[in-house]
């Protein structure tokens, strides 16, 4: 998984499930 810099919360859609991943070290 590649951490996104600048985005605190990233929404990934897997099938019908929406997973919210909080990136640590990104901009608040």
PDB file of N, CA, C and O in Angstrom:
ATOM      1  N   UNK A   1       0.841  -1.196   0.000  1.00  0.00           N
ATOM      2  CA  UNK A   1       0.000   0.000   0.000  1.00  0.00           C
ATOM      3  C   UNK A   1       0.880   1.251   0.000  1.00  0.00           C
ATOM      4  O   UNK A   1       1.855   1.327   0.748  1.00  0.00           O
ATOM      5  N   UNK A   2       0.545   2.205  -0.817  1.00  0.00           N
ATOM      6  CA  UNK A   2       1.339   3.425  -0.906  1.00  0.00           C
ATOM      7  C   UNK A   2       0.662   4.549  -0.123  1.00  0.00           C
ATOM      8  O   UNK A   2      -0.481   4.910  -0.405  1.00  0.00           O
ATOM      9  N   UNK A   3       1.374   5.100   0.863  1.00  0.00           N
ATOM     10  CA  UNK A   3       0.835   6.200   1.673  1.00  0.00           C
ATOM     11  C   UNK A   3       0.691   7.469   0.852  1.00  0.00           C
ATOM     12  O   UNK A   3       1.602   7.857   0.120  1.00  0.00           O
ATOM     13  N   UNK A   4      -0.466   8.113   0.980  1.00  0.00           N
ATOM     14  CA  UNK A   4      -0.693   9.334   0.211  1.00  0.00           C
ATOM     15  C   UNK A   4      -0.360  10.549   1.052  1.00  0.00           C
ATOM     16  O   UNK A   4      -0.951  10.752   2.113  1.00  0.00           O
ATOM     17  N   UNK A   5       0.573  11.354   0.594  1.00  0.00           N
ATOM     18  CA  UNK A   5       0.983  12.537   1.341  1.00  0.00           C
ATOM     19  C   UNK A   5       0.100  13.715   0.956  1.00  0.00           C
ATOM     20  O   UNK A   5      -0.020  14.053  -0.222  1.00  0.00           O
ATOM     21  N   UNK A   6      -0.517  14.337   1.953  1.00  0.00           N
ATOM     22  CA  UNK A   6      -1.388  15.474   1.684  1.00  0.00           C
ATOM     23  C   UNK A   6      -2.840  15.103   1.934  1.00  0.00           C
ATOM     24  O   UNK A   6      -3.695  15.971   2.115  1.00  0.00           O
ATOM     25  N   UNK A   7      -3.104  13.814   1.941  1.00  0.00           N
ATOM     26  CA  UNK A   7      -4.473  13.377   2.206  1.00  0.00           C
ATOM     27  C   UNK A   7      -4.528  12.645   3.540  1.00  0.00           C
ATOM     28  O   UNK A   7      -3.837  11.650   3.755  1.00  0.00           O
ATOM     29  N   UNK A   8      -5.363  13.161   4.421  1.00  0.00           N
ATOM     30  CA  UNK A   8      -5.456  12.546   5.744  1.00  0.00           C
ATOM     31  C   UNK A   8      -6.322  11.296   5.687  1.00  0.00           C
ATOM     32  O   UNK A   8      -5.949  10.242   6.202  1.00  0.00           O
ATOM     33  N   UNK A   9      -7.477  11.427   5.056  1.00  0.00           N
ATOM     34  CA  UNK A   9      -8.367  10.279   4.949  1.00  0.00           C
ATOM     35  C   UNK A   9      -8.526   9.849   3.505  1.00  0.00           C
ATOM     36  O   UNK A   9      -8.826  10.663   2.631  1.00  0.00           O
ATOM     37  N   UNK A  10      -8.323   8.569   3.263  1.00  0.00           N
ATOM     38  CA  UNK A  10      -8.446   8.056   1.907  1.00  0.00           C
ATOM     39  C   UNK A  10      -9.568   7.031   1.861  1.00  0.00           C
ATOM     40  O   UNK A  10      -9.640   6.124   2.691  1.00  0.00           O
ATOM     41  N   UNK A  11     -10.444   7.194   0.869  1.00  0.00           N
ATOM     42  CA  UNK A  11     -11.575   6.274   0.765  1.00  0.00           C
ATOM     43  C   UNK A  11     -11.318   5.265  -0.350  1.00  0.00           C
ATOM     44  O   UNK A  11     -11.159   5.624  -1.517  1.00  0.00           O
ATOM     45  N   UNK A  12     -11.283   4.003   0.040  1.00  0.00           N
ATOM     46  CA  UNK A  12     -11.062   2.947  -0.943  1.00  0.00           C
ATOM     47  C   UNK A  12     -12.312   2.076  -1.044  1.00  0.00           C
ATOM     48  O   UNK A  12     -12.800   1.551  -0.043  1.00  0.00           O
ATOM     49  N   UNK A  13     -12.816   1.934  -2.253  1.00  0.00           N
ATOM     50  CA  UNK A  13     -14.028   1.136  -2.451  1.00  0.00           C
ATOM     51  C   UNK A  13     -13.676  -0.284  -2.880  1.00  0.00           C
ATOM     52  O   UNK A  13     -13.148  -0.507  -3.970  1.00  0.00           O
ATOM     53  N   UNK A  14     -13.981  -1.246  -1.995  1.00  0.00           N
ATOM     54  CA  UNK A  14     -13.722  -2.648  -2.339  1.00  0.00           C
ATOM     55  C   UNK A  14     -15.062  -3.342  -2.519  1.00  0.00           C
ATOM     56  O   UNK A  14     -15.749  -3.659  -1.548  1.00  0.00           O
ATOM     57  N   UNK A  15     -15.419  -3.571  -3.763  1.00  0.00           N
ATOM     58  CA  UNK A  15     -16.696  -4.219  -4.026  1.00  0.00           C
ATOM     59  C   UNK A  15     -17.840  -3.313  -3.618  1.00  0.00           C
ATOM     60  O   UNK A  15     -18.088  -2.289  -4.256  1.00  0.00           O
ATOM     61  N   UNK A  16     -18.543  -3.690  -2.544  1.00  0.00           N
ATOM     62  CA  UNK A  16     -19.643  -2.863  -2.046  1.00  0.00           C
ATOM     63  C   UNK A  16     -19.300  -2.269  -0.681  1.00  0.00           C
ATOM     64  O   UNK A  16     -20.127  -1.632  -0.030  1.00  0.00           O
ATOM     65  N   UNK A  17     -18.058  -2.498  -0.273  1.00  0.00           N
ATOM     66  CA  UNK A  17     -17.655  -2.022   1.053  1.00  0.00           C
ATOM     67  C   UNK A  17     -16.722  -0.828   0.924  1.00  0.00           C
ATOM     68  O   UNK A  17     -15.740  -0.868   0.183  1.00  0.00           O
ATOM     69  N   UNK A  18     -17.039   0.223   1.647  1.00  0.00           N
ATOM     70  CA  UNK A  18     -16.198   1.413   1.613  1.00  0.00           C
ATOM     71  C   UNK A  18     -15.297   1.449   2.839  1.00  0.00           C
ATOM     72  O   UNK A  18     -15.765   1.509   3.976  1.00  0.00           O
ATOM     73  N   UNK A  19     -14.007   1.410   2.583  1.00  0.00           N
ATOM     74  CA  UNK A  19     -13.060   1.398   3.691  1.00  0.00           C
ATOM     75  C   UNK A  19     -12.366   2.745   3.810  1.00  0.00           C
ATOM     76  O   UNK A  19     -11.826   3.271   2.837  1.00  0.00           O
ATOM     77  N   UNK A  20     -12.388   3.290   5.011  1.00  0.00           N
ATOM     78  CA  UNK A  20     -11.730   4.573   5.234  1.00  0.00           C
ATOM     79  C   UNK A  20     -10.373   4.343   5.898  1.00  0.00           C
ATOM     80  O   UNK A  20     -10.287   3.797   6.998  1.00  0.00           O
ATOM     81  N   UNK A  21      -9.342   4.761   5.221  1.00  0.00           N
ATOM     82  CA  UNK A  21      -8.000   4.569   5.765  1.00  0.00           C
ATOM     83  C   UNK A  21      -7.374   5.911   6.102  1.00  0.00           C
ATOM     84  O   UNK A  21      -7.254   6.789   5.247  1.00  0.00           O
ATOM     85  N   UNK A  22      -6.976   6.057   7.365  1.00  0.00           N
ATOM     86  CA  UNK A  22      -6.345   7.296   7.792  1.00  0.00           C
ATOM     87  C   UNK A  22      -4.843   7.165   7.618  1.00  0.00           C
ATOM     88  O   UNK A  22      -4.217   6.283   8.206  1.00  0.00           O
ATOM     89  N   UNK A  23      -4.266   8.048   6.806  1.00  0.00           N
ATOM     90  CA  UNK A  23      -2.827   8.015   6.571  1.00  0.00           C
ATOM     91  C   UNK A  23      -2.097   8.784   7.668  1.00  0.00           C
ATOM     92  O   UNK A  23      -2.402   9.946   7.934  1.00  0.00           O
ATOM     93  N   UNK A  24      -1.136   8.125   8.296  1.00  0.00           N
ATOM     94  CA  UNK A  24      -0.376   8.768   9.363  1.00  0.00           C
ATOM     95  C   UNK A  24       0.858   9.457   8.784  1.00  0.00           C
ATOM     96  O   UNK A  24       1.638   8.837   8.061  1.00  0.00           O
ATOM     97  N   UNK A  25       1.031  10.719   9.099  1.00  0.00           N
ATOM     98  CA  UNK A  25       2.180  11.455   8.594  1.00  0.00           C
ATOM     99  C   UNK A  25       1.779  12.405   7.491  1.00  0.00           C
ATOM    100  O   UNK A  25       2.605  13.165   6.985  1.00  0.00           O
ATOM    101  N   UNK A  26       0.518  12.364   7.117  1.00  0.00           N
ATOM    102  CA  UNK A  26       0.023  13.249   6.064  1.00  0.00           C
ATOM    103  C   UNK A  26      -0.369  14.600   6.636  1.00  0.00           C
ATOM    104  O   UNK A  26      -0.312  14.812   7.848  1.00  0.00           O
ATOM    105  N   UNK A  27      -0.761  15.501   5.769  1.00  0.00           N
ATOM    106  CA  UNK A  27      -1.175  16.828   6.221  1.00  0.00           C
ATOM    107  C   UNK A  27      -2.567  16.752   6.848  1.00  0.00           C
ATOM    108  O   UNK A  27      -3.466  16.137   6.275  1.00  0.00           O
ATOM    109  N   UNK A  28      -2.758  17.372   8.023  1.00  0.00           N
ATOM    110  CA  UNK A  28      -4.041  17.352   8.724  1.00  0.00           C
ATOM    111  C   UNK A  28      -5.078  18.216   8.022  1.00  0.00           C
ATOM    112  O   UNK A  28      -6.216  18.310   8.482  1.00  0.00           O
TER     113      UNK A  28
END
